[in-house]
Amino acid sequence: MISKRIDTGVIIKFCLLGLLSGCATTSTMDTSESAGADLNDKSLDVLFATEFPVTSEAEALAKATQALQQGDVDKTLFFYVRALQFQPENVELLAQIGDIQMQRKNHTLASRAFLSALEYDPTHARSHEGLGLIYVAEGMHEQAVVELKSAVAYNDQLWRAHNALGIYEDKAGDFAAAQLHYDKALSINPDATDVLNNRGYSKLLAGNMDGATLDFYEAAQNRNFPLAWANLGKLYAAQGQYSDAITTFKHVMSEAHALNNTAYAAIENGDITQAKLFLNKAIRLSPTYFPAAEENLSLIAQRELSNDSFSIID
């Protein structure tokens, strides 16, 4: 077992879902308009209504499927909304519209679709999950947990909900419960590399360094997941495996930044001489002025003179 304490503050943290990154934070509570008329951008109606008329739900769904297979998200959404006008209480279709609007980063229309579905069927797990994930992205954490727990209570096979609940359990300090959620998510979707990375971080928080290393390595080496490369590099560096750390960091950053990050861990480990070597090399290799490395060297010098603690520039 590794005896050195790992400073988890320097490890890159959890990844929720790619589709939620960079999402807008608009209000999700406006449900005053009817679902069929107000679940789509009006610009899509103008763009497609004349060119692609439909006369039945079946025709609209067939055209939506064809558009989805072609990767045309806007046209898919247009035809789903058209199909909904023939059957407004179709909760699966409402949830599908909500998922697409989430992909388009339109939380207002996505939440409207999920809430409409829940009005028709309060036990619709997929809509609870979608609404919960929107609340996560908007920082409405209490509401998110309620919706996500409802989702898995009604359907235990929703991997995204399990992943998000795992993150909340980790933040609450219940690492065993968190890892049960990650395990469940991976049993449902073994290809969910972001979940594998999250489980590795959870194991790190729990002090299971070997388990964390295995998960990060699998996500990085075998699946080429950028966050896992960074996490694995920082884990190696924190354990004093500096050569491995630099090699690992270089998968996702320049050699100069890899050296600076490794120096950060070396300073934390008390390996000041090694840290100075890394920082000097980082400065030489950087094509432009490298203020972080320069400041870290300056702070090391101040520490050597005063023996005072200092903050390291990452």
For each residue, the residues with C-beta under 8 A, 3 or more apart:
1: 209 210
2: 6 209 210 239
3:
4: 238 239 240 269
5:
6: 2 11 204 209 235 238 239
7: 10 11 238 268
8: 11 204 205
9:
10: 7 234 238 264 265 268 314
11: 6 7 8 201 204 231 234 235
12: 227 230 231 234
13: 201
14: 167 170 197 198 201
15: 18 194 197 198 227
16: 20 21 133 136 137 163 164 167 194
17: 20 21 133 160 163 164 194
18: 15 21 194
19: 102 103
20: 16 17 23 102 133 136 137
21: 16 17 18
22: 105
23: 20 102 105 107 134 137 138
24: 105 106 107
25: 107 137 138 139
26: 106 107 108
27: 30 108
28: 107 108 110 111 112 131 134 135 138
29: 111
30: 27 33 108 112
31: 112 115 116 119
32:
33: 30 37 38 112
34: 37 38 88
35: 38 39 84 88 94 112 113 116
36: 39 81 84 85 88
37: 33 34
38: 33 34 35 109 112
39: 35 36 81 84 94 97 101 109 112 113 116
40: 44 45 77 78 81 97 109
41: 44 45 106 109
42: 45 46
43: 46 47
44: 40 41 47 48 74 77 78
45: 40 41 42 48 49 78
46: 42 43 49
47: 43 44 51 74 78
48: 44 45 51 52 74 75 78
49: 45 46 52 53
50: 53
51: 47 48
52: 48 49 63 75 78 79
53: 49 50
54: 59 60 63 79 82 83
55: 59
56: 59 60 86
57: 60 61 83 86 87
58: 61 62
59: 54 55 56 62 63
60: 54 56 57 63 64 79 80 82 83 86
61: 57 58 64 65 79 80 83
62: 58 59 65 66
63: 52 54 59 60 66 67 75 79
64: 60 61 67 68 75 76 79 80 83
65: 61 62 68 69
66: 62 63 69 70
67: 63 64 70 72 75 76 78 79
68: 64 65 71 72 73 76
69: 65 66
70: 66 67 75
71: 68
72: 67 68 75 76
73: 68 76 77 100 103 104
74: 44 47 48 77 78 104
75: 48 52 63 64 67 70 72 78 79
76: 64 67 68 72 73 79 80 100
77: 40 44 73 74 80 81 97 100 101 104
78: 40 44 45 47 48 52 67 74 75 81 82
79: 52 54 60 61 63 64 67 75 76 82 83
80: 60 61 64 76 77 83 84 93 96 97 100
81: 36 39 40 77 78 84 85 97
82: 54 60 78 79 85 86
83: 54 57 60 61 64 79 80 86 87 90 93
84: 35 36 39 80 81 87 88 90 93 94 97
85: 36 81 82 88
86: 56 57 60 82 83
87: 57 83 84 90 93
88: 34 35 36 84 85
89: 120
90: 83 84 87 93 94
91: 94 95 117 120 121 124 127
92: 95 96 126
93: 80 83 84 87 90 96 97
94: 35 39 84 90 91 97 98 113 114 116 117 120 127
95: 91 92 98 99 113 114 117 124 126 127 130
96: 80 92 93 99 100
97: 39 40 77 80 81 84 93 94 100 101 109 113
98: 94 95 101 102 110 111 112 113 114 117 127 130 131
99: 95 96 102 103 110 130
100: 73 76 77 80 96 97 103 104
101: 39 77 97 98 104 106 107 109 110 113
102: 19 20 23 98 99 105 106 107 110 130 133 134
103: 19 73 99 100
104: 73 74 77 100 101
105: 22 23 24 102
106: 24 26 41 101 102 109 110
107: 23 24 25 26 28 101 102 110 111 134 137 138
108: 26 27 28 30 111 112
109: 38 39 40 41 97 101 106 112 113
110: 28 98 99 101 102 106 107 113 114 130 134
111: 28 29 98 107 108 114 115 131 134
112: 28 30 31 33 35 38 39 98 108 109 115 116
113: 35 39 94 95 97 98 101 109 110 116 117 127 130
114: 94 95 98 110 111 117 118 127 128 130 131 134
115: 31 111 112 118 119 127 131
116: 31 35 39 94 112 113 119 120
117: 91 94 95 98 113 114 120 121 124 126 127
118: 114 115 121 122 124 127 128 131
119: 31 115 116 122
120: 89 91 94 116 117 124
121: 91 117 118 124 127
122: 118 119
123: 154
124: 91 95 117 118 120 121 127 128 154
125: 128 129 150 151 152 153 154 155 158
126: 92 95 117 129 130 151 155 158
127: 91 94 95 98 113 114 115 117 118 121 124 130 131
128: 114 118 124 125 131 132 147 148 150 151 154 161
129: 125 126 132 133 147 148 151 158 160 161
130: 95 98 99 102 110 113 114 126 127 133 134
131: 28 98 111 114 115 118 127 128 134 135 147
132: 128 129 135 136 143 144 145 146 147 148 150 151 161 164
133: 16 17 20 102 129 130 136 137 144 148 160 161 164
134: 23 28 102 107 110 111 114 130 131 137 138
135: 28 131 132 138 140 141 143 144 147
136: 16 20 132 133 139 140 141 144 148 164
137: 16 20 23 25 107 133 134
138: 23 25 28 107 134 135
139: 25 136
140: 135 136 143 144
141: 135 136 144 145 168
142: 145 146
143: 132 135 140 146 147
144: 132 133 135 136 140 141 147 148 164 168
145: 132 141 142 148 149 165 168
146: 132 142 143 149 150
147: 128 129 131 132 135 143 144 150 151
148: 128 129 132 133 136 144 145 151 152 161 164 165 168
149: 145 146 152 153 165
150: 125 128 132 146 147 153 154
151: 125 126 128 129 132 147 148 154 155 158 161
152: 125 148 149 155 156 158 161 162 165
153: 125 149 150 156
154: 123 124 125 128 150 151
155: 125 126 151 152 158
156: 152 153 184
157: 188
158: 125 126 129 151 152 155 161 162 188
159: 162 163 184 185 186 188 189 192 195
160: 17 129 133 163 164 185
161: 128 129 132 133 148 151 152 158 164 165
162: 152 158 159 165 166 181 182 184 185 188
163: 16 17 159 160 166 167 181 182 185 192 194 195 198
164: 16 17 132 133 136 144 148 160 161 167 168
165: 145 148 149 152 161 162 168 169 178 181
166: 162 163 169 170 178 179 180 181 182 185 195 198 199 202
167: 14 16 163 164 170 171 178 198
168: 141 144 145 148 164 165 171 172 178
169: 165 166 172 174 175 177 178 181
170: 14 166 167 173 174 175 178 198 201 202 205
171: 167 168
172: 168 169
173: 170
174: 169 170 177 178
175: 169 170 178 179 202 203 205 206
176: 179 180 206
177: 169 174 180 181
178: 165 166 167 168 169 170 174 175 181 182 202
179: 166 175 176 182 183 199 202 203 206
180: 166 176 177 183 184
181: 162 163 165 166 169 177 178 184 185
182: 162 163 166 178 179 185 186 195 196 198 199 202
183: 179 180 186 187 199
184: 156 159 162 180 181 187 188
185: 159 160 162 163 166 181 182 188 189 192 195
186: 159 182 183 189 190 192 195 196 199
187: 183 184 190
188: 157 158 159 162 184 185
189: 159 185 186 192 195
190: 186 187
191:
192: 159 163 185 186 189 195 196
193: 196 197 219 223 225 228
194: 15 16 17 18 163 197 198 225 227
195: 159 163 166 182 185 186 189 192 198 199
196: 182 186 192 193 199 200 215 218 219 223 225 228
197: 14 15 193 194 200 201 215 216 219 225 227 228 231
198: 14 15 163 166 167 170 182 194 195 201 202
199: 166 179 182 183 186 195 196 202 203 215
200: 196 197 203 204 211 212 213 214 215 216 219 228 231
201: 11 13 14 170 197 198 204 205 212 231
202: 166 170 175 178 179 182 198 199 205 206
203: 175 179 199 200 206 208 209 211 212 215
204: 6 8 11 200 201 207 208 209 212 231 235
205: 8 170 175 201 202
206: 175 176 179 202 203
207: 204
208: 203 204 211 212
209: 1 2 6 203 204 212 213 235 239
210: 1 2 213 214
211: 200 203 208 214 215
212: 200 201 203 204 208 209 215 216 235
213: 200 209 210 216 217 232 235
214: 200 210 211 217 218
215: 196 197 199 200 203 211 212 218 219 228
216: 197 200 212 213 219 220 228 231 232 235
217: 213 214 220 221 222 228 232
218: 196 214 215 221 222 223 228
219: 193 196 197 200 215 216 222 223 225 227 228
220: 216 217 223 224 225 228 229 231 232 248 251
221: 217 218 224
222: 217 218 219
223: 193 196 218 219 220 228
224: 220 221 229 251
225: 193 194 196 197 219 220 228 229
226: 229 230 251 252
227: 12 15 194 197 219 230 231
228: 193 196 197 200 215 216 217 218 219 220 223 225 231 232
229: 220 224 225 226 232 233 248 249 251 252
230: 12 226 227 233 234 249 252 253
231: 11 12 197 200 201 204 216 220 227 228 234 235
232: 213 216 217 220 228 229 235 236 248
233: 229 230 236 237 245 246 248 249 251 252 258 261 262
234: 10 11 12 230 231 237 238 245 261 265
235: 6 11 204 209 212 213 216 231 232 238 239
236: 232 233 239 241 242 244 245 248
237: 233 234 240 241 242 245 249 261 262 264 265 266
238: 4 6 7 10 234 235 265 268 269
239: 2 4 6 209 235 236
240: 4 237 269 271
241: 236 237 244 245
242: 236 237 245 246 262 265 266 274 278
243: 246 247
244: 236 241 247 248
245: 233 234 236 237 241 242 248 249 258 261 262 265
246: 233 242 243 249 250 255 258 259 262 278
247: 243 244 250
248: 220 229 232 233 236 244 245 251
249: 229 230 233 237 245 246 252 253 257 258 261 262
250: 246 247 253 254 255 258
251: 220 224 226 229 233 248
252: 226 229 230 233 249
253: 230 249 250 257 258 261
254: 250 257 258 285 286
255: 246 250 258 259 282 285
256: 259 260 282 283 285 286 290 293
257: 249 253 254 260 261 282
258: 233 245 246 249 250 253 254 255 261 262
259: 246 255 256 262 263 278 279 281 282 285 293
260: 256 257 263 264 278 279 282 290 292 293 296 314
261: 233 234 237 245 249 253 257 258 264 265 314
262: 233 237 242 245 246 249 258 259 265 266 278
263: 259 260 266 267 274 275 276 278 279 282 293 296
264: 10 237 260 261 267 268 275 296 312 314
265: 10 234 237 238 242 245 261 262 268 269
266: 237 242 262 263 269 271 272 274 275 278
267: 263 264 270 271 272 275 296 300 312
268: 7 10 238 264 265 312
269: 4 238 240 265 266
270: 267
271: 240 266 267 274 275
272: 266 267 275 276 300 303 304
273: 276 277
274: 242 263 266 271 277 278
275: 263 264 266 267 271 272 278 279 296 300
276: 263 272 273 279 280 297 300
277: 273 274 280 281
278: 242 246 259 260 262 263 266 274 275 281 282
279: 259 260 263 275 276 282 283 293 296 297 300
280: 276 277 283 284 297
281: 259 277 278 284 285
282: 255 256 257 259 260 263 278 279 285 286 290 293
283: 256 279 280 286 290 293 294 297
284: 280 281
285: 254 255 256 259 281 282
286: 254 256 282 283 289 290 293
287:
288:
289: 286 294
290: 256 260 282 283 286 293 294
291: 294 295 313
292: 260 295 296 313 314
293: 256 259 260 263 279 282 283 286 290 296 297
294: 283 289 290 291 297 298
295: 291 292 298 299 313
296: 260 263 264 267 275 279 292 293 299 300 312 313
297: 276 279 280 283 293 294 300 301
298: 294 295 301 302
299: 295 296 302 303 310 311 312 313
300: 267 272 275 276 279 296 297 303 304
301: 297 298 304 305
302: 298 299 305 306 308 310
303: 272 299 300 306 307 308 309 310
304: 272 300 301 307
305: 301 302
306: 302 303
307: 303 304
308: 302 303
309: 303
310: 299 302 303
311: 299
312: 264 267 268 296 299
313: 291 292 295 296 299
314: 10 260 261 264 292
